[in-house]
Amino acid sequence: MRSAAGSATAPGVGVLCVVAASVLWGTTGTAATFAPSVSPLAIGAAAMGIGGLLQALYAARAIAGQGTGLMARWRLVSLAAVAVAVYPLAFYSSMRLSGVAVGTVVSIGSAPVAAALIERFTDGKPLTRQWMAGAFMGVSGAALLSFAGHGPAGSSGTSWTFLAGLALGLVAGTTYALYSWTAHRLIGGGLSSRAAMGAVFGLGGLLLMPVLAATGRPLLESWTNFSVGAYMALVPMFAGYVLFGWGLARIRASTATGISLLETVVAAVLAVLVVGERLPLLAWLGAAVVILGLFILTPRQSARGPLPPSSPARERLAQQQAGAKPHQ
């Protein structure tokens, strides 16, 4: 039985879920700065690891009820779980090396392109003109925001650390796109969003437990460090990914990752207001371009009314609008 949330099929609901998740995710980099003695590996393992286990607990009944379907798709589940485990380690390391704003922008800004390429070469889904225009605007704005000359407050990091942060950001963006695509594929294959996300993030959380055991001691050394870890696991990771799963049940993974570019704007604003990073005018222009790209990426609802999220009719309509032949 699908949940009440899963019964709503309008793309607008999916967009709102992804927007809400993106706002929550945008707080993670700033929250991490309140625990500077905790390594990015520990922060990432605690946030996504514990958050993933909470996802599995939340979805335990759905996972048990759809265990046969999950086992039949074990390759997809395993691939997504590995991506879930790699993503936070790369993401938080990128922010530590290149700054909160830059690390977030590169990580999230590269994800829509990676997601669209994955969909294009694995599912044969067309790159629509609307998506290409929105993605171009979003990625261009993210690039402006990233390279406008800001960095961690008070730091004079060497070029290699900055470049390493950029490289890790690309790894994070690719793995983010990969687990978004696999989760969407699982949901489109008949699994509920709760079962798919719970299984993927629960297994990914288990993979992160050895990393947390090896690096997480500083999280217990002060109340502030513990509070940061608890916040990251409960709010952005657990609540945020529940919302993201609902969104993936209603819109394409490439659209969801494109909309989540909003996270870069939230992160940049918080980096200025809370962390003390400086953004020049060009960077604020980039933030405005990202938001414009979000409006272009937002799917338009057909006048005929919404179609079920994974129905053949929805797939044919999307392909006809893109000028593509329906898949056989």
C-alpha positions as CSV (number, residue, x, y, z in Angstrom):
1,M,0.0,0.0,0.0
2,R,1.4,3.4,-1.0
3,S,1.6,6.1,1.6
4,A,-0.7,9.1,1.6
5,A,2.2,11.2,0.4
6,G,2.7,8.8,-2.5
7,S,-0.9,9.2,-3.7
8,A,-0.4,12.8,-4.7
9,T,0.9,12.8,-8.3
10,A,1.2,16.5,-9.3
11,P,4.7,17.5,-10.4
12,G,4.3,20.6,-8.3
13,V,4.2,18.6,-5.1
14,G,7.4,16.9,-6.1
15,V,9.0,20.3,-6.8
16,L,7.9,21.6,-3.4
17,C,9.3,18.6,-1.6
18,V,12.7,19.0,-3.4
19,V,12.8,22.7,-2.6
20,A,12.1,22.1,1.1
21,A,14.8,19.4,1.1
22,S,17.3,21.8,-0.6
23,V,16.7,24.5,2.0
24,L,17.5,22.0,4.8
25,W,20.6,20.7,3.0
26,G,21.8,24.3,2.5
27,T,22.3,24.6,6.3
28,T,24.8,21.7,6.6
29,G,27.9,23.5,5.6
30,T,27.3,26.3,8.1
31,A,26.4,23.8,10.8
32,A,29.6,22.0,10.2
33,T,31.6,25.1,10.9
34,F,30.4,25.1,14.5
35,A,32.5,21.9,15.1
36,P,35.9,22.8,13.6
37,S,37.7,20.1,15.6
38,V,35.6,17.4,14.0
39,S,37.0,16.1,10.7
40,P,34.9,16.3,7.5
41,L,35.0,12.5,7.3
42,A,33.4,12.3,10.8
43,I,30.9,14.9,10.0
44,G,29.9,13.2,6.8
45,A,29.8,9.7,8.3
46,A,27.7,10.9,11.3
47,A,25.3,12.9,9.2
48,M,24.6,10.5,6.4
49,G,25.4,7.3,8.4
50,I,23.1,8.0,11.3
51,G,20.6,9.7,9.1
52,G,20.6,6.7,6.8
53,L,20.0,4.3,9.6
54,L,17.1,6.5,10.8
55,Q,15.7,6.3,7.3
56,A,15.8,2.5,7.3
57,L,14.1,2.5,10.8
58,Y,11.4,4.9,9.5
59,A,10.8,2.6,6.5
60,A,11.2,-0.7,8.2
61,R,7.7,-1.9,7.6
62,A,7.8,-0.8,3.9
63,I,11.2,-2.5,3.4
64,A,9.9,-5.7,5.0
65,G,6.7,-5.6,2.9
66,Q,8.7,-5.0,-0.4
67,G,11.7,-7.1,0.4
68,T,11.2,-9.4,-2.6
69,G,11.2,-6.4,-5.0
70,L,14.3,-4.9,-3.3
71,M,16.2,-8.2,-3.6
72,A,15.3,-8.5,-7.2
73,R,16.9,-5.1,-7.8
74,W,19.9,-5.7,-5.5
75,R,22.4,-4.4,-8.0
76,L,20.7,-1.0,-8.2
77,V,20.3,-0.9,-4.4
78,S,24.0,-1.8,-3.9
79,L,25.1,0.8,-6.4
80,A,23.0,3.5,-4.8
81,A,24.2,2.5,-1.3
82,V,27.9,2.9,-2.3
83,A,27.1,6.3,-3.8
84,V,25.4,7.3,-0.6
85,A,28.4,6.3,1.4
86,V,30.9,8.2,-0.9
87,Y,28.9,11.3,-1.3
88,P,29.1,12.8,2.3
89,L,32.8,12.1,2.6
90,A,33.6,13.9,-0.6
91,F,31.1,16.7,0.0
92,Y,32.2,17.7,3.5
93,S,35.9,17.4,2.6
94,S,35.2,19.7,-0.4
95,M,33.7,22.3,1.9
96,R,36.6,22.0,4.4
97,L,39.2,22.5,1.6
98,S,37.5,25.1,-0.6
99,G,35.0,26.9,1.7
100,V,31.4,26.3,2.5
101,A,30.0,28.3,-0.5
102,V,32.4,27.0,-3.1
103,G,32.2,23.3,-1.9
104,T,28.5,23.4,-1.9
105,V,28.2,25.1,-5.3
106,V,30.6,22.7,-7.1
107,S,29.1,19.6,-5.5
108,I,25.5,20.5,-6.2
109,G,26.1,22.5,-9.3
110,S,27.7,19.5,-11.1
111,A,24.9,17.1,-10.1
112,P,22.2,18.1,-12.7
113,V,24.7,17.6,-15.6
114,A,25.8,14.2,-14.2
115,A,22.2,13.1,-13.7
116,A,21.1,14.1,-17.2
117,L,24.0,12.2,-18.7
118,I,23.2,9.2,-16.7
119,E,19.6,9.3,-17.8
120,R,20.6,9.9,-21.4
121,F,23.0,7.0,-21.7
122,T,21.3,4.5,-19.5
123,D,17.6,5.2,-20.0
124,G,17.6,6.9,-23.4
125,K,15.7,9.8,-22.0
126,P,16.0,13.0,-24.1
127,L,17.6,16.2,-23.0
128,T,14.7,18.6,-23.5
129,R,15.2,22.2,-24.5
130,Q,13.6,23.3,-21.2
131,W,15.9,21.2,-19.2
132,M,19.0,22.3,-21.1
133,A,18.1,26.0,-20.8
134,G,17.4,25.6,-17.0
135,A,20.5,23.5,-16.4
136,F,22.7,26.0,-18.3
137,M,21.3,28.9,-16.3
138,G,21.7,27.0,-13.0
139,V,25.2,25.7,-13.7
140,S,26.3,29.1,-15.0
141,G,25.0,30.8,-11.9
142,A,26.7,28.2,-9.7
143,A,30.0,28.8,-11.6
144,L,29.7,32.5,-11.0
145,L,28.9,32.0,-7.3
146,S,31.8,29.5,-7.0
147,F,34.6,31.4,-8.8
148,A,33.8,34.9,-7.8
149,G,36.8,35.0,-5.5
150,H,35.5,34.0,-2.1
151,G,36.8,31.4,0.3
152,P,36.8,30.5,4.0
153,A,36.9,33.5,6.3
154,G,40.4,34.4,7.3
155,S,42.1,31.7,5.3
156,S,44.8,31.9,2.7
157,G,44.6,28.3,1.5
158,T,47.1,27.2,-1.2
159,S,45.9,26.5,-4.7
160,W,46.3,22.8,-4.4
161,T,43.9,22.6,-1.5
162,F,41.4,24.7,-3.4
163,L,41.7,22.5,-6.5
164,A,41.5,19.4,-4.3
165,G,38.2,20.8,-2.9
166,L,36.9,21.4,-6.4
167,A,37.8,17.8,-7.5
168,L,36.1,16.3,-4.4
169,G,33.1,18.5,-5.2
170,L,32.8,16.9,-8.6
171,V,33.0,13.5,-7.0
172,A,30.2,14.5,-4.6
173,G,28.1,15.8,-7.5
174,T,28.5,12.6,-9.5
175,T,27.6,10.4,-6.6
176,Y,24.7,12.6,-5.6
177,A,23.4,12.3,-9.2
178,L,24.0,8.5,-9.2
179,Y,22.0,7.7,-6.0
180,S,19.3,10.1,-7.1
181,W,19.0,8.3,-10.4
182,T,19.0,4.8,-8.9
183,A,16.4,5.8,-6.3
184,H,14.2,7.2,-9.0
185,R,14.7,4.0,-11.0
186,L,13.7,1.9,-8.0
187,I,10.6,4.0,-7.4
188,G,9.6,4.0,-11.0
189,G,10.0,0.2,-11.0
190,G,7.1,-0.2,-8.5
191,L,8.7,0.3,-5.1
192,S,7.4,2.9,-2.7
193,S,9.6,5.9,-2.1
194,R,9.8,5.0,1.6
195,A,11.0,1.4,0.9
196,A,13.5,2.5,-1.8
197,M,15.0,5.4,0.1
198,G,15.0,3.5,3.4
199,A,16.8,0.5,1.9
200,V,19.3,2.6,0.0
201,F,20.2,5.0,2.8
202,G,20.1,2.3,5.4
203,L,22.6,0.2,3.6
204,G,24.7,3.3,2.8
205,G,24.6,4.2,6.5
206,L,25.9,0.8,7.4
207,L,28.8,1.3,5.0
208,L,29.6,4.6,6.8
209,M,29.7,3.1,10.3
210,P,33.4,2.0,10.2
211,V,34.3,5.5,9.1
212,L,32.3,7.0,12.0
213,A,33.9,4.5,14.4
214,A,37.4,5.5,13.2
215,T,36.9,9.2,13.1
216,G,34.0,10.1,15.3
217,R,35.5,10.4,18.7
218,P,35.6,14.3,18.6
219,L,31.8,14.3,18.3
220,L,31.6,13.1,21.9
221,E,34.2,15.5,23.3
222,S,31.9,18.5,23.6
223,W,28.2,19.2,23.7
224,T,28.6,21.6,20.7
225,N,30.2,18.9,18.6
226,F,27.5,16.3,19.6
227,S,24.7,18.8,18.9
228,V,26.1,19.5,15.4
229,G,26.3,15.8,14.6
230,A,22.7,15.2,15.9
231,Y,21.3,18.2,14.0
232,M,23.0,17.0,10.8
233,A,21.7,13.5,11.1
234,L,18.1,14.4,12.2
235,V,17.2,17.5,10.1
236,P,19.0,17.8,6.8
237,M,19.8,14.1,6.3
238,F,16.8,12.3,7.8
239,A,14.0,14.8,7.2
240,G,15.6,16.2,4.1
241,Y,15.9,12.9,2.3
242,V,12.4,11.8,3.3
243,L,11.2,14.9,1.4
244,F,13.6,14.2,-1.4
245,G,12.3,10.7,-1.8
246,W,8.7,12.0,-2.1
247,G,10.0,14.4,-4.8
248,L,11.7,11.6,-6.7
249,A,8.5,9.7,-6.9
250,R,7.0,12.6,-8.9
251,I,9.7,14.2,-11.0
252,R,12.7,13.0,-13.0
253,A,16.1,12.7,-11.2
254,S,17.7,15.3,-13.5
255,T,14.9,17.7,-12.7
256,A,15.2,17.1,-8.9
257,T,19.0,17.6,-9.0
258,G,18.5,20.7,-11.0
259,I,16.0,22.2,-8.5
260,S,18.3,21.3,-5.7
261,L,20.7,23.9,-7.0
262,L,18.7,26.1,-4.6
263,E,20.9,24.5,-1.9
264,T,23.9,26.5,-3.2
265,V,22.1,29.8,-2.8
266,V,21.0,28.9,0.8
267,A,24.5,27.8,1.6
268,A,26.1,30.9,0.2
269,V,23.8,33.2,2.0
270,L,24.4,31.4,5.3
271,A,28.1,31.4,4.7
272,V,28.0,35.2,4.5
273,L,25.6,35.9,7.3
274,V,26.8,33.3,9.8
275,V,30.3,32.1,8.8
276,G,31.7,35.4,7.7
277,E,32.6,34.5,4.1
278,R,32.5,37.4,1.6
279,L,30.6,37.3,-1.6
280,P,31.3,40.0,-4.2
281,L,28.6,41.4,-6.5
282,L,29.4,38.9,-9.2
283,A,28.6,36.0,-6.8
284,W,25.3,37.5,-5.9
285,L,24.5,37.7,-9.6
286,G,25.3,34.0,-9.8
287,A,22.8,33.3,-7.0
288,A,20.1,35.2,-8.9
289,V,20.9,33.2,-12.1
290,V,20.6,30.0,-10.1
291,I,17.1,31.0,-8.9
292,L,16.1,31.9,-12.5
293,G,17.3,28.5,-13.6
294,L,15.1,26.9,-11.0
295,F,12.0,28.5,-12.5
296,I,12.9,27.2,-16.0
297,L,13.6,23.7,-14.6
298,T,10.3,23.4,-12.8
299,P,8.1,21.1,-14.8
300,R,4.8,22.5,-16.1
301,Q,1.7,20.6,-15.4
302,S,-0.4,19.5,-18.4
303,A,-3.9,21.0,-18.8
304,R,-5.2,17.4,-19.0
305,G,-4.3,16.9,-15.3
306,P,-1.5,15.0,-13.7
307,L,-0.6,11.5,-14.6
308,P,0.7,8.7,-12.3
309,P,4.4,9.2,-11.7
310,S,5.6,6.1,-13.5
311,S,2.7,5.4,-15.9
312,P,3.3,4.7,-19.6
313,A,1.0,7.7,-20.4
314,R,3.3,10.1,-18.5
315,E,6.4,8.7,-20.2
316,R,4.8,9.0,-23.7
317,L,3.6,12.6,-23.0
318,A,7.1,13.6,-21.8
319,Q,8.7,12.1,-24.9
320,Q,6.2,13.7,-27.2
321,Q,6.7,17.1,-25.6
322,A,10.5,16.6,-26.2
323,G,10.0,15.6,-29.8
324,A,11.2,12.0,-29.2
325,K,9.7,8.7,-30.2
326,P,8.2,6.6,-27.4
327,H,10.3,3.7,-26.2
328,Q,9.0,0.3,-27.2
